[in-house]
Amino acid sequence: PLDKKAQLLVGQLDAAGVWPLEDPQNLHVCMDYHAMRVALRTGIVDVTDPGLLIALKQKAVVSDDINQAVRRAVSDACDVIVAESGVSVFEFDKWIWHLGRSCCFYDHEPICGPRACHKMDICTYIKAVDYACPGKCSLDGACKGSRDDFYTAFWETNVYTAFY
């Protein structure tokens, strides 16, 4: 969680021109639970361990080692997306975070597949990424979770932390 906060600060300082980055290509995607949930549900990463699969679907508490391993795997996969797409780490983070806080939020069923959006009037994703929302997630149809409830059932790792 601390890496994420530091990276957000660096991104803001860079965007404001206060501290321009000389090597932004060396930044990595820092992981938070919204991005982790999106990555698991979309299929950006595959869970191959049967025990972890059960833990992520049942919201079972996992060890810090498992939490860090999942965060690292998701971050590495997101780094590949950033490198291949050419978008900045900051733009990708904004996209995946807002998606995880809106369409793929933990407080309601994902807004994809047969589920229509019920919060367009308060959606931060629409504003953050300038999305002309048709009432569904921008990944609807491409995301594995929008086509298969096996993926929709994934949750981020459940850990106890004093960082919040």
C-alpha positions as CSV (number, residue, x, y, z in Angstrom):
1,P,0.0,0.0,0.0
2,L,2.8,2.4,0.7
3,D,4.3,2.0,-2.8
4,K,1.0,2.9,-4.3
5,K,0.8,6.1,-2.3
6,A,4.3,7.1,-3.2
7,Q,3.7,6.4,-6.9
8,L,0.5,8.5,-6.9
9,L,2.5,11.4,-5.4
10,V,5.2,11.0,-8.1
11,G,2.6,11.0,-10.8
12,Q,1.0,14.1,-9.5
13,L,4.3,15.9,-9.2
14,D,5.2,14.9,-12.7
15,A,1.9,16.0,-14.1
16,A,2.2,19.3,-12.4
17,G,5.7,19.8,-13.8
18,V,7.1,20.1,-10.3
19,W,9.3,17.0,-10.6
20,P,9.4,15.7,-14.2
21,L,10.4,12.1,-14.5
22,E,13.5,11.2,-16.5
23,D,12.8,7.5,-16.8
24,P,9.0,6.8,-16.5
25,Q,9.5,3.5,-18.4
26,N,11.2,2.2,-15.2
27,L,8.1,2.6,-13.1
28,H,6.0,-0.5,-12.4
29,V,2.3,-0.8,-11.8
30,C,1.7,-0.7,-8.1
31,M,-1.2,-2.9,-7.0
32,D,-4.2,-2.1,-4.9
33,Y,-7.2,-4.2,-4.3
34,H,-9.4,-2.5,-6.9
35,A,-6.9,-3.2,-9.6
36,M,-6.3,-6.8,-8.3
37,R,-10.0,-7.5,-8.5
38,V,-10.3,-6.2,-12.1
39,A,-7.2,-8.2,-13.1
40,L,-8.5,-11.4,-11.6
41,R,-12.0,-11.0,-13.0
42,T,-10.9,-10.0,-16.5
43,G,-8.5,-12.8,-16.8
44,I,-5.4,-10.6,-17.0
45,V,-3.9,-13.2,-14.7
46,D,-4.9,-16.8,-14.4
47,V,-5.1,-18.5,-11.0
48,T,-3.7,-22.0,-11.2
49,D,-3.3,-23.0,-7.6
50,P,-6.5,-24.8,-6.4
51,G,-6.2,-23.5,-2.8
52,L,-5.7,-19.9,-3.9
53,L,-8.6,-20.2,-6.3
54,I,-10.9,-21.2,-3.4
55,A,-9.5,-18.5,-1.1
56,L,-10.0,-15.8,-3.7
57,K,-13.6,-16.9,-4.4
58,Q,-14.5,-17.3,-0.7
59,K,-12.8,-14.1,0.5
60,A,-10.8,-16.2,2.8
61,V,-8.0,-14.5,4.7
62,V,-4.6,-15.2,3.2
63,S,-1.1,-14.9,4.5
64,D,1.0,-11.8,3.7
65,D,3.3,-14.0,1.6
66,I,0.4,-15.1,-0.6
67,N,-1.0,-11.6,-0.7
68,Q,2.4,-10.3,-1.9
69,A,2.8,-13.1,-4.5
70,V,-0.7,-12.3,-6.0
71,R,0.1,-8.6,-6.0
72,R,3.4,-9.2,-7.7
73,A,1.8,-11.5,-10.4
74,V,-0.9,-9.0,-11.1
75,S,1.5,-6.1,-11.2
76,D,3.9,-7.9,-13.5
77,A,1.0,-8.7,-15.9
78,C,-0.1,-5.1,-15.8
79,D,3.4,-4.0,-16.6
80,V,3.2,-6.1,-19.8
81,I,0.0,-4.3,-20.7
82,V,1.6,-0.9,-20.1
83,A,4.7,-1.8,-22.1
84,E,2.7,-3.3,-25.0
85,S,0.1,-0.6,-25.1
86,G,2.3,2.4,-24.8
87,V,0.1,4.1,-22.2
88,S,1.9,5.5,-19.1
89,V,1.8,3.7,-15.8
90,F,-0.2,6.6,-14.4
91,E,-2.9,6.4,-17.2
92,F,-3.2,2.6,-16.8
93,D,-3.5,3.0,-13.0
94,K,-6.2,5.6,-13.4
95,W,-8.1,3.4,-15.9
96,I,-7.9,0.2,-13.8
97,W,-8.5,1.9,-10.5
98,H,-11.6,3.7,-11.6
99,L,-12.9,0.6,-13.3
100,G,-12.5,-1.3,-10.1
101,R,-14.2,1.5,-8.1
102,S,-17.2,1.6,-10.5
103,C,-18.1,-1.2,-12.8
104,C,-16.2,-3.9,-10.9
105,F,-16.7,-2.6,-7.4
106,Y,-16.8,-4.9,-4.4
107,D,-20.1,-3.4,-3.0
108,H,-22.3,-4.6,-5.9
109,E,-22.4,-7.2,-8.7
110,P,-20.1,-6.3,-11.6
111,I,-21.8,-4.1,-14.2
112,C,-21.3,-6.3,-17.2
113,G,-23.0,-9.2,-19.0
114,P,-26.7,-9.2,-18.2
115,R,-26.3,-6.5,-15.4
116,A,-27.0,-2.9,-16.5
117,C,-25.4,0.1,-14.9
118,H,-27.3,1.6,-12.0
119,K,-24.9,4.4,-11.1
120,M,-24.1,6.3,-14.2
121,D,-25.0,9.6,-12.4
122,I,-22.2,9.1,-9.8
123,C,-19.7,7.0,-11.9
124,T,-16.1,8.3,-11.6
125,Y,-15.0,5.9,-14.4
126,I,-17.0,7.8,-17.0
127,K,-15.4,11.1,-16.0
128,A,-11.9,9.8,-15.4
129,V,-11.4,8.1,-18.7
130,D,-13.9,10.1,-20.8
131,Y,-16.0,7.0,-21.5
132,A,-19.3,7.4,-23.4
133,C,-21.0,4.8,-21.3
134,P,-23.8,2.7,-22.9
135,G,-24.8,1.3,-19.5
136,K,-22.1,-1.4,-19.4
137,C,-18.4,-1.7,-18.5
138,S,-16.0,-0.8,-21.3
139,L,-14.7,-4.3,-21.2
140,D,-18.1,-6.0,-21.5
141,G,-17.8,-8.9,-23.9
142,A,-13.9,-8.9,-23.9
143,C,-13.6,-9.5,-20.1
144,K,-13.8,-13.1,-19.0
145,G,-15.9,-12.1,-16.1
146,S,-18.6,-10.6,-18.3
147,R,-18.9,-13.9,-20.1
148,D,-18.3,-16.5,-17.4
149,D,-19.4,-16.4,-13.7
150,F,-16.4,-18.5,-12.8
151,Y,-14.3,-15.3,-13.2
152,T,-17.0,-12.9,-11.8
153,A,-16.7,-14.8,-8.5
154,F,-13.1,-13.7,-8.0
155,W,-12.2,-11.2,-5.2
156,E,-9.0,-9.5,-4.2
157,T,-6.8,-11.1,-1.5
158,N,-8.2,-10.7,2.0
159,V,-5.6,-9.6,4.4
160,Y,-5.5,-7.7,7.7
161,T,-3.3,-4.6,7.5
162,A,-2.6,-1.5,9.6
163,F,-1.9,0.7,6.6
164,Y,-5.5,1.9,6.3
